[in-house]
Amino acid sequence: MRRMPVIDLLRQLACLLLVLPAAVPLQAAEKAPSPIGMAHEVMDGGFMLQFLAGLAIVLLSIVVLAWLLKRAGGLRASAHGTLRVIDGIALSARERIVLVQVGDTQVLLGVAPGRVNRVHVLDEKVSAVAPPKTAPVNFAERLKHVMGGEKQR
């Protein structure tokens, strides 16, 4: 009877795995690094540059993701869409007035550090009015407008 080639291959691999750990201490005994030599390799300029660059990338990505989340308004949305901020304006550095829609009711709130006061409950709904469209729509026109290539009318 002839054995299958896969079984022979597995048997050779098992023998190699049994013999390999015995060879590792011999190789380690030949070249035992000193702790001072290892410290020199770890504190190498290339290692420190790679470490600091990786740290900077991680910290920068955290800042960028937080900025994008804040910019996209991901922290302001409610779970079911029953509460939303329609508009708001800053009255001072720490005080704002905000128009909030709760279901079908719109409420004007005064917001200050440590407190929120109801200013008025609106009888009629106020829709958010978009400002008049004076800026160019596409990127090329907007860039030309910002760079001063287009005269103000």
N, C-alpha and C positions, 0 to 999 in steps of 0.2 A: 504494500500500500504506500502510496505517495502522499506526503503531507502537503497541506496547502501552503503556498508561499507566504500568506499573511501570517500564519501561525509562526513560521520560522522568523519572519521579520519582527514580530512581537517578542519572541523569545530572545533574540539578539538585543533588542532594545532594553529588555528587562535586565539582561546581564550587564549591559553598559551602564544602566542606572545604578546597579548595585556596586560596580567597580568605581564609578566616578567620585562618590564621596570619599573614598579612601585616597584618591589622588589629590584632593584639594588641600589637606593639611600639609602634604609634602611641598606643594607649590607655595603655600603660605609661609612655611618655615624657611624657605629659601630667601624670601624678600619680605621681612617684617618691617613695615613703616614705623618710624618713630612718631610719637605724638606731636613733636615740634614740626616735623616735616608735613604732617597732615594739616596742621594749623596754617602753615604757609600756603598750602594749596587751597584751603577753604577761604582764607583771607586775601586771595589773589585779586588784583584789580579787575580782571575780567569777570570773576564771580560776583564781586560787589556791584559792578556795573549792570550785570544781568539781573541781580536781585533788586536793585533800585529801579531799574526800568520796569520790571514786572510789577513792583509795588505801585509805581506811578500810573501804569496802565489800569490797574484794578481801581485805584482811587479816582482816577479820571473817569472811568466808565460808570462808577457809582454817581458821581456828580452829574454827568451827562444824562444818565437815565432819570435821576430825580428832576432835573431841569425839564426834560421832555415830558415827564409825567405831569409836572405842574403846568407846563405850557399847553398840553393837550386837554387839561381839565379832568384828568382821570381821578383826582381825589375829590372833586366837587360833585360828581354825579351820585344821585341817590339810587338805591337798589331797584325800586319799582317805578321810578319816574314820576312820583306823586308830588315831589318837592323839587323846585328848581329856582335858581336865581335868574331873574329876567334881566335886571340891570342894576348898576350900582355906581356911586360916585363918592370920591373921598372929600370930606368936608375939611379935614385937617390931616396931620400926619398920622393920627391914631384913631380918628373917627370917620365913619362912613355912613351913608344912607343907602339902603338896599331894597329893591323891589323883588319880593319873593312870591311865587305862585304855589299855593298849597291846594291841590285839587282844582276846583273852579274859583277859588277865592284868591285875590291878590292883596298882599299886605305890605305896607311900607314900614321898614324896620330901621331904627337907629342902632348902629353897632359901634361899641367902644370897648376898650380893654376891660374885661371883667363883667360886662353887662350888655344886654340886648333889650331895647325898648320898642314896643309897638307904637308907631307914630300915627298911622291911619290905616283903616281897612277900606279899600277902594270898592265903590259900588259898581263901576263899569271896568271891564278889563282894559288894560293898557297893553298894546302890542309893542314889541321892541321894533323901533323904526330904524332902518339902516341909514347911515349917513349918506348924503348925496354922493353919487359916484363921480369923482373928479379925477381919481388916479387911473392911469392906464391899466388895462386888463392883463395883457400878456407880459412876459418877463422882459423882452427886448424893449418894449415901449416904457416900461417902468424903470428899467436901468437907464435908458436915455433920459428920462425925466429926472431921476435922482442925480445923474452925473452932470446935469445942467445943459444937456444938448437941446432940450426943448424949452422954448421961451414961455414964461408965465403969461397968461392972458388976463 
